Amino acid sequence: MHKDTAPPTASFTNSLDNYTISLTDTSTNETAFPSNAVTVNWGDGKSTRVNAGATLSHTYANAGKYKISFTVKGAGGRMSSKKITVTVPQRFSIIVNLDPAFSDDKAVKFILKNNGVTKAKGRGTASKTFSRLKPGTYQIQISKSGYTFDGDAVTEGDQNPVTVTVGPDQTVIFTHRP
């Protein structure tokens, strides 16, 4: 078996998007790496083994701080490790409920915006859930040809879109007039 003259150097690049972290191995070694040279312990009880140079991703089930341990093994058996802590931020949901009369109606359009940027849109029925949102202020607009929707029956005039400040799960109830 070939022996390395120096241990490998563990290194990687990473990015976190929502609950998913992506890592690309950029480790170096004086000789070729063996198969499955890279082991990543994700900090949530799960681990992954891949070949050197691989790009891999992992999705966390919950928000929190996770200590990731990244280890690379050289051809001669010498190892190098690198550790980082990632914080997966809490995400929230907005639940939009409509009158049950829309329960089979796919023509209802939903648009969710944050600071004027569309974050989600689609068609729905009597209920639409927007999940894994960052805390902040969102605008929810609902439309269907021939109907006027009002998300705030207390305030005079139609409130559509409705502005919602997201914290713990929010429920928005829209009323409608044909």
N, CA and C atoms as an extended XYZ file, in Angstrom:
534
Properties=species:S:1:pos:R:3:atomname:S:1:resname:S:1:resid:I:1 pbc="F F F"
N         0.850       -1.184        0.000 N   MET     1
C         0.000        0.000        0.000 CA  MET     1
C         0.891        1.242        0.000 C   MET     1
N         0.544        2.218       -0.822 N   HIS     2
C         1.296        3.463       -0.916 CA  HIS     2
C         1.058        4.301        0.323 C   HIS     2
N         2.117        4.876        0.861 N   LYS     3
C         1.969        5.736        2.034 CA  LYS     3
C         2.088        7.194        1.622 C   LYS     3
N         1.218        8.002        2.134 N   ASP     4
C         1.304        9.441        1.892 CA  ASP     4
C         2.497        9.991        2.649 C   ASP     4
N         3.147       10.999        2.063 N   THR     5
C         4.235       11.657        2.782 CA  THR     5
C         3.683       12.729        3.714 C   THR     5
N         2.507       13.183        3.445 N   ALA     6
C         1.854       14.191        4.292 CA  ALA     6
C         0.365       13.856        4.352 C   ALA     6
N        -0.293       14.229        5.420 N   PRO     7
C        -1.728       13.964        5.484 CA  PRO     7
C        -2.470       14.830        4.456 C   PRO     7
N        -3.657       14.419        4.048 N   PRO     8
C        -4.459       15.263        3.157 CA  PRO     8
C        -4.901       16.516        3.914 C   PRO     8
N        -5.346       17.501        3.182 N   THR     9
C        -5.877       18.723        3.784 CA  THR     9
C        -7.366       18.778        3.497 C   THR     9
N        -8.162       18.686        4.546 N   ALA    10
C        -9.620       18.725        4.401 CA  ALA    10
C       -10.070       20.152        4.134 C   ALA    10
N       -10.857       20.319        3.080 N   SER    11
C       -11.441       21.628        2.803 CA  SER    11
C       -12.677       21.440        1.930 C   SER    11
N       -13.583       22.402        1.999 N   PHE    12
C       -14.809       22.350        1.224 CA  PHE    12
C       -15.395       23.741        1.133 C   PHE    12
N       -16.276       23.917        0.186 N   THR    13
C       -17.087       25.124        0.118 CA  THR    13
C       -18.507       24.712        0.484 C   THR    13
N       -19.279       25.632        1.025 N   ASN    14
C       -20.635       25.292        1.435 CA  ASN    14
C       -21.586       26.462        1.243 C   ASN    14
N       -22.851       26.114        1.110 N   SER    15
C       -23.911       27.122        1.060 CA  SER    15
C       -25.146       26.531        1.725 C   SER    15
N       -25.928       27.401        2.357 N   LEU    16
C       -27.144       26.988        3.057 CA  LEU    16
C       -28.324       27.707        2.422 C   LEU    16
N       -29.332       26.943        1.990 N   ASP    17
C       -30.533       27.506        1.396 CA  ASP    17
C       -31.729       26.832        2.056 C   ASP    17
N       -32.490       27.619        2.804 N   ASN    18
C       -33.591       27.068        3.588 CA  ASN    18
C       -33.047       26.010        4.532 C   ASN    18
N       -33.525       24.794        4.439 N   TYR    19
C       -33.086       23.738        5.346 CA  TYR    19
C       -32.026       22.850        4.711 C   TYR    19
N       -31.536       23.191        3.519 N   THR    20
C       -30.595       22.339        2.793 CA  THR    20
C       -29.219       22.978        2.729 C   THR    20
N       -28.207       22.204        3.123 N   ILE    21
C       -26.826       22.654        2.999 CA  ILE    21
C       -26.179       21.857        1.870 C   ILE    21
N       -25.396       22.535        1.066 N   SER    22
C       -24.647       21.894       -0.014 CA  SER    22
C       -23.160       22.063        0.265 C   SER    22
N       -22.398       20.990        0.099 N   LEU    23
C       -20.947       21.004        0.292 CA  LEU    23
C       -20.270       20.500       -0.974 C   LEU    23
N       -19.169       21.121       -1.330 N   THR    24
C       -18.324       20.621       -2.417 CA  THR    24
C       -16.948       20.385       -1.842 C   THR    24
N       -16.466       19.149       -1.948 N   ASP    25
C       -15.145       18.796       -1.432 CA  ASP    25
C       -14.063       19.457       -2.283 C   ASP    25
N       -13.155       20.177       -1.635 N   THR    26
C       -12.014       20.807       -2.301 CA  THR    26
C       -10.714       20.376       -1.620 C   THR    26
N       -10.739       19.230       -0.954 N   SER    27
C        -9.575       18.723       -0.222 CA  SER    27
C        -8.414       18.449       -1.176 C   SER    27
N        -7.202       18.528       -0.623 N   THR    28
C        -5.997       18.251       -1.413 CA  THR    28
C        -5.197       17.139       -0.751 C   THR    28
N        -4.410       16.441       -1.578 N   ASN    29
C        -3.589       15.330       -1.110 CA  ASN    29
C        -2.420       15.187       -2.077 C   ASN    29
N        -1.278       14.717       -1.586 N   GLU    30
C        -0.114       14.534       -2.461 CA  GLU    30
C        -0.297       13.364       -3.417 C   GLU    30
N        -1.164       12.427       -3.072 N   THR    31
C        -1.439       11.278       -3.935 CA  THR    31
C        -2.933       11.193       -4.184 C   THR    31
N        -3.332       10.255       -5.001 N   ALA    32
C        -4.751       10.086       -5.299 CA  ALA    32
C        -5.518        9.673       -4.048 C   ALA    32
N        -6.770       10.070       -4.000 N   PHE    33
C        -7.628        9.677       -2.890 CA  PHE    33
C        -8.214        8.290       -3.161 C   PHE    33
N        -8.421        7.503       -2.104 N   PRO    34
C        -9.110        6.222       -2.290 CA  PRO    34
C       -10.607        6.459       -2.489 C   PRO    34
N       -11.337        5.411       -2.835 N   SER    35
C       -12.796        5.515       -2.954 CA  SER    35
C       -13.403        5.862       -1.599 C   SER    35
N       -14.489        6.587       -1.634 N   ASN    36
C       -15.204        6.994       -0.413 CA  ASN    36
C       -14.284        7.648        0.606 C   ASN    36
N       -13.440        8.536        0.137 N   ALA    37
C       -12.458        9.191        1.003 CA  ALA    37
C       -13.058       10.244        1.920 C   ALA    37
N       -14.239       10.725        1.589 N   VAL    38
C       -14.841       11.825        2.343 CA  VAL    38
C       -16.018       11.308        3.167 C   VAL    38
N       -16.024       11.634        4.450 N   THR    39
C       -17.144       11.321        5.335 CA  THR    39
C       -17.642       12.612        5.947 C   THR    39
N       -18.939       12.839        5.845 N   VAL    40
C       -19.544       14.027        6.447 CA  VAL    40
C       -20.579       13.567        7.461 C   VAL    40
N       -20.386       13.973        8.712 N   ASN    41
C       -21.392       13.783        9.761 CA  ASN    41
C       -22.136       15.106        9.859 C   ASN    41
N       -23.426       15.044        9.589 N   TRP    42
C       -24.228       16.261        9.441 CA  TRP    42
C       -24.649       16.891       10.769 C   TRP    42
N       -24.413       16.236       11.876 N   GLY    43
C       -24.759       16.815       13.169 CA  GLY    43
C       -26.171       16.515       13.627 C   GLY    43
N       -26.902       15.754       12.829 N   ASP    44
C       -28.273       15.386       13.210 CA  ASP    44
C       -28.437       13.868       13.260 C   ASP    44
N       -27.315       13.162       13.435 N   GLY    45
C       -27.356       11.708       13.513 CA  GLY    45
C       -27.193       11.011       12.173 C   GLY    45
N       -27.066       11.755       11.109 N   LYS    46
C       -26.902       11.171        9.783 CA  LYS    46
C       -25.515       11.487        9.244 C   LYS    46
N       -25.000       10.593        8.388 N   SER    47
C       -23.702       10.819        7.771 CA  SER    47
C       -23.733       10.351        6.325 C   SER    47
N       -22.755       10.811        5.558 N   THR    48
C       -22.644       10.476        4.145 CA  THR    48
C       -21.184       10.215        3.813 C   THR    48
N       -20.941        9.199        2.969 N   ARG    49
C       -19.579        8.916        2.462 CA  ARG    49
C       -19.608        9.062        0.954 C   ARG    49
N       -18.629        9.795        0.429 N   VAL    50
C       -18.545       10.035       -1.010 CA  VAL    50
C       -17.091       10.053       -1.449 C   VAL    50
N       -16.871       10.036       -2.752 N   ASN    51
C       -15.525       10.151       -3.301 CA  ASN    51
C       -15.045       11.590       -3.206 C   ASN    51
N       -13.740       11.766       -3.183 N   ALA    52
C       -13.143       13.102       -3.148 CA  ALA    52
C       -13.615       13.904       -4.358 C   ALA    52
N       -13.829       15.195       -4.155 N   GLY    53
C       -14.262       16.083       -5.222 CA  GLY    53
C       -15.759       16.144       -5.420 C   GLY    53
N       -16.496       15.366       -4.674 N   ALA    54
C       -17.951       15.295       -4.854 CA  ALA    54
C       -18.655       16.533       -4.300 C   ALA    54
N       -19.826       16.781       -4.855 N   THR    55
C       -20.743       17.780       -4.320 CA  THR    55
C       -21.904       17.013       -3.720 C   THR    55
N       -22.268       17.347       -2.494 N   LEU    56
C       -23.348       16.643       -1.824 CA  LEU    56
C       -24.211       17.632       -1.065 C   LEU    56
N       -25.431       17.206       -0.753 N   SER    57
C       -26.331       18.083       -0.012 CA  SER    57
C       -27.094       17.274        1.022 C   SER    57
N       -27.586       18.005        2.014 N   HIS    58
C       -28.320       17.380        3.104 CA  HIS    58
C       -29.415       18.355        3.535 C   HIS    58
N       -30.610       17.839        3.742 N   THR    59
C       -31.731       18.661        4.178 CA  THR    59
C       -32.071       18.316        5.622 C   THR    59
N       -32.082       19.349        6.458 N   TYR    60
C       -32.417       19.175        7.867 CA  TYR    60
C       -33.927       19.200        8.050 C   TYR    60
N       -34.406       18.418        8.983 N   ALA    61
C       -35.844       18.353        9.258 CA  ALA    61
C       -36.312       19.531       10.104 C   ALA    61
N       -35.399       20.107       10.900 N   ASN    62
C       -35.795       21.157       11.842 CA  ASN    62
C       -34.778       22.283       11.867 C   ASN    62
N       -35.242       23.433       12.330 N   ALA    63
C       -34.344       24.556       12.560 CA  ALA    63
C       -33.437       24.226       13.738 C   ALA    63
N       -32.281       24.886       13.825 N   GLY    64
C       -31.382       24.688       14.950 CA  GLY    64
C       -29.936       24.847       14.530 C   GLY    64
N       -29.042       24.621       15.480 N   LYS    65
C       -27.597       24.667       15.219 CA  LYS    65
C       -27.099       23.240       15.063 C   LYS    65
N       -26.325       23.011       14.012 N   TYR    66
C       -25.797       21.682       13.728 CA  TYR    66
C       -24.284       21.775       13.543 C   TYR    66
N       -23.574       20.862       14.212 N   LYS    67
C       -22.116       20.804       14.092 CA  LYS    67
C       -21.783       19.741       13.053 C   LYS    67
N       -21.230       20.199       11.934 N   ILE    68
C       -20.877       19.311       10.832 CA  ILE    68
C       -19.405       18.947       10.952 C   ILE    68
N       -19.123       17.657       10.866 N   SER    69
C       -17.748       17.154       10.893 CA  SER    69
C       -17.442       16.588        9.509 C   SER    69
N       -16.391       17.123        8.882 N   PHE    70
C       -15.988       16.753        7.531 CA  PHE    70
C       -14.602       16.113        7.623 C   PHE    70
N       -14.483       14.854        7.220 N   THR    71
C       -13.208       14.134        7.318 CA  THR    71
C       -12.830       13.580        5.954 C   THR    71
N       -11.559       13.747        5.593 N   VAL    72
C       -11.047       13.203        4.341 CA  VAL    72
C        -9.892       12.261        4.665 C   VAL    72
N        -9.849       11.135        3.950 N   LYS    73
C        -8.835       10.109        4.182 CA  LYS    73
C        -7.943        9.993        2.946 C   LYS    73
N        -6.634       10.032        3.166 N   GLY    74
C        -5.670        9.880        2.079 CA  GLY    74
C        -5.418        8.420        1.752 C   GLY    74
N        -4.695        8.171        0.656 N   ALA    75
C        -4.422        6.807        0.197 CA  ALA    75
C        -3.668        5.984        1.241 C   ALA    75
N        -2.819        6.598        2.021 N   GLY    76
C        -2.051        5.888        3.042 CA  GLY    76
C        -2.781        5.741        4.362 C   GLY    76
N        -4.029        6.190        4.436 N   GLY    77
C        -4.810        6.038        5.660 CA  GLY    77
C        -4.780        7.249        6.569 C   GLY    77
N        -3.944        8.229        6.280 N   ARG    78
C        -3.912        9.430        7.118 CA  ARG    78
C        -5.155       10.270        6.855 C   ARG    78
N        -5.625       10.927        7.907 N   MET    79
C        -6.883       11.676        7.799 CA  MET    79
C        -6.713       13.127        8.227 C   MET    79
N        -7.619       13.947        7.754 N   SER    80
C        -7.691       15.345        8.130 CA  SER    80
C        -9.168       15.699        8.278 C   SER    80
N        -9.477       16.531        9.268 N   SER    81
C       -10.870       16.897        9.523 CA  SER    81
C       -11.045       18.397        9.612 C   SER    81
N       -12.240       18.803        9.342 N   LYS    82
C       -12.624       20.203        9.482 CA  LYS    82
C       -14.039       20.209       10.040 C   LYS    82
N       -14.329       21.118       10.964 N   LYS    83
C       -15.657       21.196       11.564 CA  LYS    83
C       -16.201       22.605       11.415 C   LYS    83
N       -17.510       22.654       11.186 N   ILE    84
C       -18.199       23.938       11.162 CA  ILE    84
C       -19.538       23.767       11.873 C   ILE    84
N       -20.091       24.878       12.314 N   THR    85
C       -21.444       24.886       12.871 CA  THR    85
C       -22.312       25.710       11.936 C   THR    85
N       -23.448       25.147       11.549 N   VAL    86
C       -24.400       25.892       10.719 CA  VAL    86
C       -25.666       26.119       11.527 C   VAL    86
N       -26.279       27.251       11.289 N   THR    87
C       -27.541       27.566       11.940 CA  THR    87
C       -28.628       27.555       10.884 C   THR    87
N       -29.555       26.630       11.047 N   VAL    88
C       -30.713       26.547       10.166 CA  VAL    88
C       -31.802       27.376       10.833 C   VAL    88
N       -32.164       28.507       10.215 N   PRO    89
C       -33.117       29.399       10.868 CA  PRO    89
C       -34.531       28.841       10.891 C   PRO    89
N       -35.277       29.266       11.903 N   GLN    90
C       -36.687       28.891       12.012 CA  GLN    90
C       -37.431       29.426       10.804 C   GLN    90
N       -38.290       28.631       10.260 N   ARG    91
C       -39.132       29.043        9.144 CA  ARG    91
C       -40.580       28.950        9.590 C   ARG    91
N       -41.403       29.733        8.938 N   PHE    92
C       -42.797       29.809        9.329 CA  PHE    92
C       -43.704       29.519        8.149 C   PHE    92
N       -44.961       29.326        8.430 N   SER    93
C       -45.961       29.078        7.400 CA  SER    93
C       -47.055       30.124        7.497 C   SER    93
N       -47.638       30.428        6.349 N   ILE    94
C       -48.856       31.231        6.301 CA  ILE    94
C       -49.911       30.322        5.703 C   ILE    94
N       -51.043       30.228        6.371 N   ILE    95
C       -52.150       29.412        5.879 CA  ILE    95
C       -53.273       30.353        5.468 C   ILE    95
N       -53.691       30.251        4.229 N   VAL    96
C       -54.781       31.080        3.711 CA  VAL    96
C       -56.005       30.190        3.563 C   VAL    96
N       -57.086       30.543        4.241 N   ASN    97
C       -58.332       29.773        4.163 CA  ASN    97
C       -59.391       30.571        3.429 C   ASN    97
N       -60.076       29.900        2.525 N   LEU    98
C       -61.202       30.495        1.814 CA  LEU    98
C       -62.482       29.785        2.227 C   LEU    98
N       -63.578       30.352        1.830 N   ASP    99
C       -64.877       29.732        2.055 CA  ASP    99
C       -64.875       28.323        1.467 C   ASP    99
N       -65.469       27.345        2.142 N   PRO   100
C       -65.519       25.980        1.611 CA  PRO   100
C       -66.159       25.871        0.230 C   PRO   100
N       -66.886       26.899       -0.203 N   ALA   101
C       -67.493       26.870       -1.536 CA  ALA   101
C       -66.437       26.735       -2.629 C   ALA   101
N       -65.182       27.081       -2.314 N   PHE   102
C       -64.090       26.989       -3.286 CA  PHE   102
C       -63.333       25.671       -3.196 C   PHE   102
N       -63.829       24.719       -2.422 N   SER   103
C       -63.067       23.497       -2.151 CA  SER   103
C       -62.705       22.694       -3.395 C   SER   103
N       -63.484       22.778       -4.458 N   ASP   104
C       -63.160       22.048       -5.685 CA  ASP   104
C       -62.775       22.978       -6.823 C   ASP   104
N       -62.556       24.240       -6.526 N   ASP   105
C       -62.326       25.238       -7.558 CA  ASP   105
C       -60.834       25.503       -7.736 C   ASP   105
N       -60.272       25.056       -8.844 N   LYS   106
C       -58.834       25.236       -9.104 CA  LYS   106
C       -58.536       26.585       -9.771 C   LYS   106
N       -59.553       27.420       -9.975 N   ALA   107
C       -59.356       28.687      -10.672 CA  ALA   107
C       -58.963       29.832       -9.738 C   ALA   107
N       -58.847       29.564       -8.454 N   VAL   108
C       -58.444       30.600       -7.507 CA  VAL   108
C       -56.925       30.758       -7.599 C   VAL   108
N       -56.469       32.000       -7.792 N   LYS   109
C       -55.037       32.273       -7.930 CA  LYS   109
C       -54.502       32.888       -6.638 C   LYS   109
N       -53.341       32.404       -6.200 N   PHE   110
C       -52.679       32.915       -5.006 CA  PHE   110
C       -51.317       33.479       -5.408 C   PHE   110
N       -50.969       34.646       -4.870 N   ILE   111
C       -49.636       35.227       -5.072 CA  ILE   111
C       -49.118       35.670       -3.713 C   ILE   111
N       -47.879       35.264       -3.396 N   LEU   112
C       -47.229       35.666       -2.154 CA  LEU   112
C       -46.004       36.482       -2.519 C   LEU   112
N       -45.924       37.717       -1.986 N   LYS   113
C       -44.786       38.606       -2.258 CA  LYS   113
C       -44.126       39.025       -0.960 C   LYS   113
N       -42.826       39.295       -1.050 N   ASN   114
C       -42.045       39.830        0.064 CA  ASN   114
C       -41.236       40.981       -0.496 C   ASN   114
N       -41.476       42.194        0.017 N   ASN   115
C       -40.808       43.397       -0.480 CA  ASN   115
C       -40.973       43.558       -1.984 C   ASN   115
N       -42.179       43.268       -2.489 N   GLY   116
C       -42.479       43.436       -3.895 CA  GLY   116
C       -41.986       42.314       -4.807 C   GLY   116
N       -41.277       41.331       -4.255 N   VAL   117
C       -40.748       40.219       -5.043 CA  VAL   117
C       -41.651       39.007       -4.854 C   VAL   117
N       -42.099       38.422       -5.964 N   THR   118
C       -42.961       37.234       -5.878 CA  THR   118
C       -42.152       36.064       -5.339 C   THR   118
N       -42.624       35.480       -4.244 N   LYS   119
C       -41.975       34.327       -3.600 CA  LYS   119
C       -42.671       33.021       -3.947 C   LYS   119
N       -43.968       33.080       -4.182 N   ALA   120
C       -44.721       31.864       -4.529 CA  ALA   120
C       -46.008       32.284       -5.203 C   ALA   120
N       -46.450       31.443       -6.118 N   LYS   121
C       -47.756       31.664       -6.723 CA  LYS   121
C       -48.283       30.334       -7.226 C   LYS   121
N       -49.554       30.302       -7.460 N   GLY   122
C       -50.153       29.082       -7.960 CA  GLY   122
C       -51.656       29.134       -7.852 C   GLY   122
N       -52.239       28.033       -8.184 N   ARG   123
C       -53.693       27.907       -8.106 CA  ARG   123
C       -54.017       27.024       -6.922 C   ARG   123
N       -55.191       27.236       -6.373 N   GLY   124
C       -55.535       26.451       -5.200 CA  GLY   124
C       -57.015       26.250       -5.053 C   GLY   124
N       -57.375       25.793       -3.900 N   THR   125
C       -58.768       25.536       -3.582 CA  THR   125
C       -59.120       26.315       -2.320 C   THR   125
N       -59.780       25.696       -1.380 N   ALA   126
C       -60.251       26.408       -0.183 CA  ALA   126
C       -59.151       26.753        0.799 C   ALA   126
N       -57.963       26.151        0.631 N   SER   127
C       -56.870       26.430        1.564 CA  SER   127
C       -55.547       26.357        0.817 C   SER   127
N       -54.653       27.262        1.155 N   LYS   128
C       -53.328       27.287        0.537 CA  LYS   128
C       -52.316       27.545        1.643 C   LYS   128
N       -51.265       26.722        1.707 N   THR   129
C       -50.224       26.905        2.713 CA  THR   129
C       -48.926       27.300        2.029 C   THR   129
N       -48.326       28.383        2.499 N   PHE   130
C       -47.003       28.806        2.062 CA  PHE   130
C       -46.056       28.432        3.198 C   PHE   130
N       -45.134       27.502        2.956 N   SER   131
C       -44.298       26.940        4.019 CA  SER   131
C       -42.863       27.428        3.960 C   SER   131
N       -42.177       27.221        5.063 N   ARG   132
C       -40.751       27.502        5.222 CA  ARG   132
C       -40.380       28.935        4.835 C   ARG   132
N       -41.138       29.863        5.353 N   LEU   133
C       -40.893       31.275        5.102 CA  LEU   133
C       -39.982       31.852        6.168 C   LEU   133
N       -39.141       32.769        5.764 N   LYS   134
C       -38.328       33.509        6.721 CA  LYS   134
C       -39.225       34.514        7.432 C   LYS   134
N       -38.869       34.913        8.652 N   PRO   135
C       -39.642       35.970        9.305 CA  PRO   135
C       -39.614       37.233        8.438 C   PRO   135
N       -40.692       37.967        8.437 N   GLY   136
C       -40.748       39.189        7.638 CA  GLY   136
C       -42.168       39.565        7.320 C   GLY   136
N       -42.316       40.534        6.426 N   THR   137
C       -43.616       41.027        6.024 CA  THR   137
C       -43.914       40.540        4.611 C   THR   137
N       -45.083       39.947        4.430 N   TYR   138
C       -45.490       39.382        3.149 CA  TYR   138
C       -46.832       39.966        2.735 C   TYR   138
N       -47.060       39.985        1.436 N   GLN   139
C       -48.340       40.409        0.896 CA  GLN   139
C       -48.958       39.181        0.213 C   GLN   139
N       -50.212       38.904        0.535 N   ILE   140
C       -50.935       37.779       -0.046 CA  ILE   140
C       -52.076       38.355       -0.874 C   ILE   140
N       -52.118       37.958       -2.138 N   GLN   141
C       -53.193       38.404       -3.014 CA  GLN   141
C       -53.917       37.184       -3.571 C   GLN   141
N       -55.239       37.256       -3.580 N   ILE   142
C       -56.071       36.172       -4.088 CA  ILE   142
C       -56.977       36.753       -5.166 C   ILE   142
N       -57.139       35.981       -6.237 N   SER   143
C       -58.031       36.459       -7.292 CA  SER   143
C       -58.733       35.294       -7.979 C   SER   143
N       -59.927       35.595       -8.482 N   LYS   144
C       -60.706       34.674       -9.309 CA  LYS   144
C       -61.671       35.546      -10.090 C   LYS   144
N       -61.741       35.301      -11.359 N   SER   145
C       -62.618       36.086      -12.219 CA  SER   145
C       -64.046       36.098      -11.663 C   SER   145
N       -64.604       37.310      -11.564 N   GLY   146
C       -65.977       37.453      -11.103 CA  GLY   146
C       -66.140       37.583       -9.606 C   GLY   146
N       -65.035       37.543       -8.834 N   TYR   147
C       -65.117       37.618       -7.374 CA  TYR   147
C       -64.234       38.741       -6.845 C   TYR   147
N       -64.656       39.301       -5.713 N   THR   148
C       -63.851       40.266       -4.979 CA  THR   148
C       -63.534       39.637       -3.633 C   THR   148
N       -62.254       39.605       -3.286 N   PHE   149
C       -61.827       39.005       -2.021 CA  PHE   149
C       -61.403       40.093       -1.055 C   PHE   149
N       -61.716       39.889        0.213 N   ASP   150
C       -61.344       40.829        1.268 CA  ASP   150
C       -60.715       40.046        2.408 C   ASP   150
N       -59.468       40.324        2.695 N   GLY   151
C       -58.759       39.604        3.744 CA  GLY   151
C       -58.857       40.255        5.099 C   GLY   151
N       -59.528       41.400        5.173 N   ASP   152
C       -59.658       42.093        6.449 CA  ASP   152
C       -61.065       42.675        6.524 C   ASP   152
N       -61.997       41.870        6.988 N   ALA   153
C       -63.406       42.280        7.030 CA  ALA   153
C       -63.650       43.424        8.012 C   ALA   153
N       -62.698       43.679        8.925 N   VAL   154
C       -62.863       44.723        9.935 CA  VAL   154
C       -62.628       46.108        9.337 C   VAL   154
N       -61.645       46.238        8.449 N   THR   155
C       -61.299       47.528        7.857 CA  THR   155
C       -62.217       47.822        6.684 C   THR   155
N       -62.641       49.077        6.597 N   GLU   156
C       -63.530       49.441        5.498 CA  GLU   156
C       -62.790       49.339        4.175 C   GLU   156
N       -63.480       48.855        3.155 N   GLY   157
C       -62.869       48.687        1.827 CA  GLY   157
C       -62.219       47.317        1.705 C   GLY   157
N       -61.964       46.948        0.489 N   ASP   158
C       -61.369       45.629        0.234 CA  ASP   158
C       -59.877       45.643        0.555 C   ASP   158
N       -59.434       44.671        1.317 N   GLN   159
C       -58.029       44.532        1.677 CA  GLN   159
C       -57.460       43.323        0.934 C   GLN   159
N       -57.054       43.542       -0.298 N   ASN   160
C       -56.488       42.473       -1.116 CA  ASN   160
C       -55.509       43.136       -2.072 C   ASN   160
N       -54.214       43.020       -1.883 N   PRO   161
C       -53.568       42.038       -1.027 CA  PRO   161
C       -53.628       42.407        0.454 C   PRO   161
N       -53.396       41.392        1.263 N   VAL   162
C       -53.320       41.551        2.702 CA  VAL   162
C       -51.860       41.480        3.098 C   VAL   162
N       -51.437       42.348        3.999 N   THR   163
C       -50.062       42.323        4.499 CA  THR   163
C       -50.037       41.554        5.803 C   THR   163
N       -49.114       40.586        5.885 N   VAL   164
C       -48.987       39.728        7.062 CA  VAL   164
C       -47.555       39.788        7.545 C   VAL   164
N       -47.358       40.028        8.842 N   THR   165
C       -46.030       39.937        9.427 CA  THR   165
C       -45.881       38.535        9.977 C   THR   165
N       -44.885       37.828        9.463 N   VAL   166
C       -44.727       36.413        9.789 CA  VAL   166
C       -43.921       36.237       11.055 C   VAL   166
N       -44.484       35.449       11.956 N   GLY   167
C       -43.846       34.994       13.174 CA  GLY   167
C       -44.279       33.545       13.299 C   GLY   167
N       -44.781       33.127       14.433 N   PRO   168
C       -45.352       31.787       14.502 CA  PRO   168
C       -46.486       31.668       13.474 C   PRO   168
N       -46.831       30.441       13.121 N   ASP   169
C       -47.775       30.195       12.017 CA  ASP   169
C       -48.939       31.180       12.026 C   ASP   169
N       -49.205       31.712       10.850 N   GLN   170
C       -50.256       32.703       10.676 CA  GLN   170
C       -51.391       32.086        9.862 C   GLN   170
N       -52.603       32.422       10.213 N   THR   171
C       -53.753       32.022        9.410 CA  THR   171
C       -54.432       33.285        8.928 C   THR   171
N       -54.687       33.352        7.632 N   VAL   172
C       -55.383       34.493        7.044 CA  VAL   172
C       -56.677       33.961        6.456 C   VAL   172
N       -57.790       34.581        6.841 N   ILE   173
C       -59.090       34.159        6.324 CA  ILE   173
C       -59.624       35.251        5.416 C   ILE   173
N       -59.884       34.913        4.167 N   PHE   174
C       -60.447       35.847        3.205 CA  PHE   174
C       -61.942       35.609        3.093 C   PHE   174
N       -62.694       36.705        3.026 N   THR   175
C       -64.107       36.592        2.683 CA  THR   175
C       -64.230       36.961        1.213 C   THR   175
N       -65.371       36.668        0.610 N   HIS   176
C       -65.529       36.964       -0.818 CA  HIS   176
C       -66.948       37.401       -1.127 C   HIS   176
N       -67.055       38.115       -2.242 N   ARG   177
C       -68.364       38.516       -2.788 CA  ARG   177
C       -68.352       38.146       -4.260 C   ARG   177
N       -69.414       37.496       -4.744 N   PRO   178
C       -69.475       37.218       -6.183 CA  PRO   178
C       -69.715       38.500       -6.959 C   PRO   178
